[in-house]
């Protein structure tokens, strides 16, 4: 699942998980599916899959080195160092010009250096990995697209469902930029689909069935890592209980709606299907196009908004001034900053939480990772 800087949580969780692998020489997953910044994590791992469990340590190192300046920059504005209003004016003018507040071109360079596209092809063709899928949302058609990259001889076929479709394409940096283009924050990215060009934004928008791509590609066991918010409401209510929300609080709430984590609802639906299939006799079960799919889901054990509030001082100075002016650095407004906090303190705190959450459920993960045929 996606969530901007929040997805550093996944890197910490996966690094801890790698210590539990029964055969660390082999990459443990056949299919990788990612949305938004989760797509960056999935693609990074796909490029390193031939290195086995070492891929997870390399992903953790990538997140440890990341900084906001390697992801985005504010538009240059005269006097921005002295006035938050001048900075806000520059952001407004840029947003009107390119449909987004920030320039994410630094991320293009970062991904070109970090994502091994050749390694993805090598992993797929060698059998170390069966498929990589990245999701994005089309502003042009409103359709939620999944782009699937498989080995040349796999013969996978796309699918079409109401509001969501798939197409077989080699994953490129452009796909990753499209999937992670947070609305209002980063500009849309054009991609060629269905014999034409459409403009895409963050894959978290309109993502009603996040587990579907993995199921369509034949997964029978799924590990799903979200970055949902178990305590978000309490943080907002306790912040300013007798005052109307600031613009930053409203923006943070809107962003949380964009990144609304549908993962748990999809997990529950899949578990209901599993229970129904299990009740059928073998003869009937074999005639139906349904199968049981084991799912293990992981979510942060504490509020990421509260964690971000403790680290907002790490934001780049210009962005800090803008968000402060919006009231987005206090109380519920800290939610907005959490998507943009690609800074060491916040990232490392997220990674520690991810690792701790995995180890707290160590037995579940060991059982899940143990091959069923042994």
N, C-alpha and C positions, 0 to 999 in steps of 0.2 A: 504494500500500500504506500501511498505518497504522503507528503507533508513537509516539503522543503527541508530545512535544517533538522527538523525533528527525526528524519530518517537515519540520522547517526545512531539512533537507538538500535536499528536493525544490525548495523555493523558490530556493535558490542555484543548483541545477542548471538550473532552467527560466529563470532570469534570464540565465545564461550562454548557454543555447540560443537565447534570443531574438536574440542578436547574430549568429547564424548563419543566420537566416531569409532566404530568397531574396526574399520579399515581406512586409516587416514591417507593412505596412498591413493585412494580412489575418490574422485569427486562424488559426493553422496546423492546429488539430485540429477534426474534425467531431464527435467523441464524447469526453466526459470521464467517467471512471469512478473513483470514490474509495471507500476504506474507512477508517473511523476518522478520525484527523486528516487522512489523505489525502482523505477526503470533504470536509473543510473546505477544503482547497486546491482541489479540483476545483470545488466550488460557488463559491468566491471567483472563480476564473477564468471560470466560466460567466457570472457576473454582470457581468464586465468584457470579455467576448469581443468586443463591438462596437468596442472600442478597439484591436483588433489586438495587436501585440506589447507595447504599453504595459501590457497586463494582467499580464504577468510582472513588470514593474518595480513595479507596485502591490502584487502579492503579496509581493514582497521587502520593500517598505516596511511592510506589515502585520506581517510576522515581526520586523522590526527594532524595531517599537514594542511588541511583545507582552511582557507580564510575567506571572509566576505569579498575581498577585493578580487579573488579568483572566480567569483560567481557573478557579481553585478557591480555596477557603479552608478552613482547619481550623475545627472547631467551637469556639466560645468556651468556655473552661474557667477557673474561678477558679484563680489561682496558676500559670497556664500559663507565665507569663514567668519563673518562678523554679524550676519543676520539670518535667523531661521526663516524670516519672511522671504528673503532673497532666494534662499534654498528652495522653499516651497514654491516660489514662482517658477524656478527652473524646472522643478518636477512637473508642475502644471503644464508648462509649455511643451515639455517633452511628451507628456501623456496625450496632449491634443494632437501632436504631430505623428506619433507612432503607436498610439493606442495603449500605451503602458507607461508606468511611472519610472521604471528603471531600465537601464541598458544592460542586457545579459550577454553581450558579446564576450566578456571575459570568460564566461562558462564554455563558450565554443572552444577557445584555446585550451582551457583546462581539460575538457573531455577528449580533445584530440591527443593530448599527452597521456591521459589516464586510461582510456578505453582501448584495449587491443582488438581492433576490428578483425585483423588477420587471425588473431588467436581464437576469435569466435568461430570463424570458418574452420580452422584446424580442429577445434574441439568437437564441432558438429560432424565433420567428415571422419574423424577418428573414432567416433562413438563415445567419447568422454561425456558428451552432452547430446540430447536428442532434439531439443528445441529451445529457442528464446523467443519470448513474446513481450511486446511493449504496447501499451494502450495510450490512446489520445482521443480528444473530443473535437469534432469538427464544428467550427463556427459557421461554416458554409452550409452544411446540411443538417446539423443537429445530431448526426449519428455518432455513436461511440465506437471507435475503430480499434481493433487489435491487429497489430502487424506481427506476423509470425515468420521467424527465420529458422529454417530446418536444413538438414543435410540435403545435397542435391538429389540423392537417390531415395529419399524417404517417401516421396509421393503423398505428402499431406494435402488435405483439401480444405479450402476456406469454408466458413459457415455464415449464415445470415439469420438473424432473429430480429423481432421488432425493436428498433432503436439501437441495435448493435450488430456490427458486421466484422468480418475478419478478411485479411488479404495476406497472401504469402509474399513477403518482401525481405531482402537482406536488411538487417538493422543498420542504420547509419547514424552519424552524429545529429543529422537533421531530425530523425525520428525521436531522439532523446531530447532535443531542444523543444520539439513540439509537445511531447508528453509532459515536460516539466515547466511549460509556460504558464505560470500562475496567473490567473486572470487579473487584470488591472495592474499587476506588478511587472510582468514580462510580456513582450510582444508576441503575437501569433506567429506561427511558422508554417509556410506553405509546404504541402506534400502532395505527391502524385498518387491519387487513388481512383479506382473505378473509371479509368480512362480520362481523367481530368485533374486539375489542380484545385485543392481545397485548403483553407486555412484552419490550422489546428491550435488548440490550447490544452491546458492541463488535463491529463487523463482522469483525474479524480472527478471532474464534472460529468454528470450523467452516468456514473459508474454504478449501476444497480446490481450487477452480478459479478463481483471480482473473482470468484472461483471458477467461473464458466470457462475461460480460456484453457486452464489446466485440465478441466474435465473433458473439453472438446478434443484436446490433444492426447487423451488416453491415460491421464494420471489416475492411479488407484489409491495413492497416499499423498496427502497435501499438507505441507507445513506453511501456514499463513502468518505473516508478521505484520501487524498493524501498528498505528501510532495514535490510537484513539485516546479519549480524554475521560477517565473515570471520575474525576473530581472537578470538572470545569465549572459546573453550575455553582458550586459552593464558593469558588474563588470569586466569581463575579458578584454574587449576592453579598458576600462579606466585604467587598471592596468599598462600595459607596451605597449602602442600603437605602438612604433617604434622598438620593440625588439622581436625576436622570442620567442615562449613559452618555459618556463622551463620544465624539466622533470616532476616536480610536477604538473604544469598546464596541461600537456598532460595526466598525470595519473588521475587528477581530471575530465578532459573531458571524458576520457574513462569510469570512474566510473559513471559519469552522464549518459552515454550511456547505461550502464548496468541497471541503475535505471531509465531509460527513462520512464517517467510517461505516460503510455498509457491510463490512466484513462479518461482523458477528451475526447479523440477520441472515447472510448467505450461508454461514456455517450452520445455523439452526435449521434452515430449510433443507440443507443437504443431509443433516442428521435425521430429519423427518422422513426423507426419501429412503435413507438407509434402514430405518425402523420398519417402514412399509414393505420394502423388498425382503427383509428378513422374515416377515410374517408369511410370505408366499411359499407354497410348496415348490420343490425343485423344478417340476415340469412347467409350471406357469412362469416361474422366474426366468427360465432359460428362453422363453418365447418373448420376453419383454425387452425393450431397448434400454433398460436401466441396470445399473450395477452399483454395488456398495463402494463408497469412497471414504476411506479413513481420513479424518481431518484433525490436525492439532494446531490450534491458534494461540498466538501470543500477543498480548497487549501490554503497554506500560502499566506498572503497578501504582504509579503516582501521577499527579497532574503535571503535564509538561508546561502548561501555562504558568503555574507557580514556579517551576524551575526556571523558566525564561525570565520571569520577573526578577529573580535573583542575579541574572546575568546581563540585563539590558545595558549596563554600563560598558559592556564590551563592544557594542555596536559601533560602526564607523561614525566619527563625530558629526558629519553632515547629516547622515540618516538619523542619528540620535536626536538632532535638533528638530528635524521634520516630525518624527514620531512623537516627540515631547510636545510639540505644538498641537498635535492631533489628540493629545491625551492618551497616547497609546503606549505609555511606559509605566502606567500605574493601574493597579487592580486588574479588571477584566481586559483592559486594553493591551496588556502584555501578550495576549494571544497572537496579535498581529506580528509583533516583533519575533515571536518564536519561529516563524517560518523563514526569517531572514538572518537568524543569529548563527552564521557559519563562522563561529569564533571558538578558540580552544576551550575556554571554561565550560561553555554550554555543551559543546560537542562531547567533551570528555565525561561530563556528568551524565549525558544521555547514554553514552557507551557503557559506563559503569552500571547504570540502571538496567540496560538490556542484558548485560552479563549476569547481574544478580537475579533478574527475573528468570533466566534460564536455569541457573543453578538451584533456585528455589523449587524448581519442578524437575530436577535432575532425573528422577526415576521415570517420569513420563517421556522425557526426551530419549533416554537410553532405550526404552521399549520401542518408541517410534522409529528410531534409527537402526534397530536390529533387523536385518533382513528376515522376511517372513518364511523363507525356505530353509532356515537353519534351526 
